[in-house]
Amino acid sequence: MAAFGLRGKSLLALVLACLLALVPAGLIGWSVLSGIHEHFGEAYARNATLLSREKISAPISRELALSLRFANSEVTRQWLLDPNDPAKAALFFREAELYRGDFRDHAYFIGRLDNLSYYFNGGDQPPSTEPRYILNPDSDADSWFFSTLRSTENYNINVDTNPELDTTKVWLNMVVKDHDGSVLALAGSGLDLSDFIRDFITSDDPGVTPMIIDADGAIQAHSDRSLIALNSGADANKGTGANLLNLVSDKDRAAVVAAITAVTAEPGAVRTLPVQLQGTSELLALTFIPELNWYVVNAIDLTTAEVIDSTWLTPLLIGLAALLLLMVLIFAVAIERLLLGPLRQLKSGAQAMAAGNYDVTMPAARDDEIGELSDAFGIMAEKVRSHTQELEQRVQERTQDLEQVNQQMHAARKKIEDSIDYASLIQRSILPNRELVNALGEHHAVLWRPRDVVGGDFYIFRNEQDHCLFGVVDCAGHGVPGALMTMLAHAALDQAISDCGMHDPAAVLRRTDQIVRHMLSDSEETKSVATNMDVGLAYVDLTAQQVTFAGAKISLYHSDGEVVEHLPGARRALGDKRQGEYQNAQIALQTGRTFYLCTDGFLDQAGGDRGFGFGNSRFAEMLRSHASLPLSEQSAAFSDTLAAYQGNYPQRDDITMLCFRFD
């Protein structure tokens, strides 16, 4: 089965389909979840702001009410009207200590208008009935006092640092008045700013930043103390610090002002709006506490705030993944039972048929495409079985016919081979091997190599006392046709030698040419086929110590081991279309000089690196380098040299070489 078969492809298709379905579902779900997140974000911001409002309002309102009682106390008023009365002073400080015990920060202050004396008891300092310092109208640190007196309000809440006391508090400044409405002093309490921020401002919820602002947007309380606008509650013109309107982007500033106006007109209501706060997208929620003249603000970063409980997302994703896995498993089982199992059975059947077993079992009958495929496969199997049997029968019949034909061909080939072997025996019988051995012994050598069993080359030898005739003949054609030509040529040469004698090789050639032409003159086929022959004849007169040579396209080579020379033959062969002219040439028969007659099969044999012919130059060098050797060794050397040059190239032509020497 393939590494990634139909099961894998089916499961992959299912997974891809699920993924394709999950993409739009995920986008829709994300859009819905974003809407839900935004909706719950607004609800979360409202609830967080209302919670902060209640968290701040109740304790601060208590402190405010307690401070008002302290400022409006008749004991306080009587002492301020007659501060030099020891009894009234003692009564005031006793009552003030009682109030100090009730204040959240266990501290109170009072600043007299008549002599600008500032009294403070609280913190780590021991109680005192003496003023801590004298208020200075020209000091920025005391501007809160004089600004509050100039205000028409009966009190204010001011976050400020008192350098004389070395403390920063949320001061509750109450105006103390006589019954006629004249201002006598400022009195009240204060909450340590660090404790106030820790208890009422700092939020443990991620992404939630509570703060308190006034009607002008000045920040009265913030977890980042550097943003608090100190002294802005008493003197807005001299407050230092940040303003919420300056922290939001320019395009959001008007919306924030409108929200402040809206909640001022509707105390207890909460307004939400998205803003860019210090470069971050946040949801701003604010509400108004009219008793404190404060605005509680919550900046919600929806990306980090726990608007929705995300703990349910993990089980949901696990459940979806498990559901997807279950779907894949169910689909895989269904594919296995309904599709892959029957297909495997069909595959096994096909493999069995390929192995030659046509008795295959098909899947159970089904009323679907697999059933139709099984039926079609069964029909195909039956047809293949029938056709195979028919083909096997035909093959058997044809095999028998071929065996008979092969037997006939074998018999015919045997007859032909026997005939050729017999023809070879006949052809060898005309070669003068015995005569050469008897007459010359070791003074001659023959290299006769037909290309086929029989060939078109042969050699002749005639011997009469001190006279002998050597010759080589190369008839046109190879194999059986060439062998038949050798019989005709041999008969023609015998007749020519008988007519002319062997002392005149040129006359023998001319007479042989006449005889051959006469033999073939009545045949029409000779006009379209080659019937010519190359002949070289060398007559040796031992008495005169002279060699007479005549050749038709065959030369007589001779060498003494130093140089190689040759007597060329005529340019036209015997039986050629145009009759040649043949002349005798003489050369002295010297001691140590070896003579060579060779057909062109040796010179034309292909070999070497490029398949070129052996060639005249290489042939002459071969003769020169071996001319001084005994003739029996020369024949073996010539055969080895030719074989080495020929290599794997086939033999092109019949090869005949006749060598002789008289010492």
Sequence and secondary structure as in RCSB ss.txt:
>XXXX:A:sequence
MAAFGLRGKSLLALVLACLLALVPAGLIGWSVLSGIHEHFGEAYARNATLLSREKISAPISRELALSLRFANSEV
TRQWLLDPNDPAKAALFFREAELYRGDFRDHAYFIGRLDNLSYYFNGGDQPPSTEPRYILNPDSDADSWFFSTLR
STENYNINVDTNPELDTTKVWLNMVVKDHDGSVLALAGSGLDLSDFIRDFITSDDPGVTPMIIDADGAIQAHSDR
SLIALNSGADANKGTGANLLNLVSDKDRAAVVAAITAVTAEPGAVRTLPVQLQGTSELLALTFIPELNWYVVNAI
DLTTAEVIDSTWLTPLLIGLAALLLLMVLIFAVAIERLLLGPLRQLKSGAQAMAAGNYDVTMPAARDDEIGELSD
AFGIMAEKVRSHTQELEQRVQERTQDLEQVNQQMHAARKKIEDSIDYASLIQRSILPNRELVNALGEHHAVLWRP
RDVVGGDFYIFRNEQDHCLFGVVDCAGHGVPGALMTMLAHAALDQAISDCGMHDPAAVLRRTDQIVRHMLSDSEE
TKSVATNMDVGLAYVDLTAQQVTFAGAKISLYHSDGEVVEHLPGARRALGDKRQGEYQNAQIALQTGRTFYLCTD
GFLDQAGGDRGFGFGNSRFAEMLRSHASLPLSEQSAAFSDTLAAYQGNYPQRDDITMLCFRFD
>XXXX:A:secstr
  TT HHHHHHHHHHHHHHHHHHHHHHHHHHHHHHHHHHHHHHHHHHHHHHHHHHHHHHHHHHHHHHHHHHT HH
HHHHHHSTT HHHHHHHHHHHHHHHHHSTTSEEEEEETTT EEEEEETTS   SS SEE  TT GGGHHHHHHHH
SSSSEEEEEEEETTTTEEEEEEEEEEE TTS EEEEEEEEEEHHHHIIIII   STTEEEEEE TT BEEEESSG
GG  BTTTT GGG BS BHHHHB HHHHHHHHHHHHHHHHSTT  EEEEEEETTEEEEEEEEEETTTTEEEEEEE
 TTTS  S GGGHHHHHHHHHHHHHHHHHHHHHHHIIIIIHHHHHHHHHHHHHHTT          SSHHHHHHH
HHHHHHHHHHHHHHHHHHHHHHHHHHHHHHHHHHHHHHHHHHHHHHHHHHHHHHTS HHHHHHHHGGGEEEEEE 
SSSS SEEEEEEEETTEEEEEEEEESS HHHHHHHHHHHHHHHHHHHHHH SS HHHHHHHHHHHHHHHHTT SG
GGTS   EEEEEEEEETTTTEEEEEEEB  EEEE SS EEEE  BSS BT SS      EEEE  TT EEEEE H
HHHT EETTTTEE  HHHHHHHHHHHTTS HHHHHHHHHHHHHHHHTTS   S EEEEEEE  
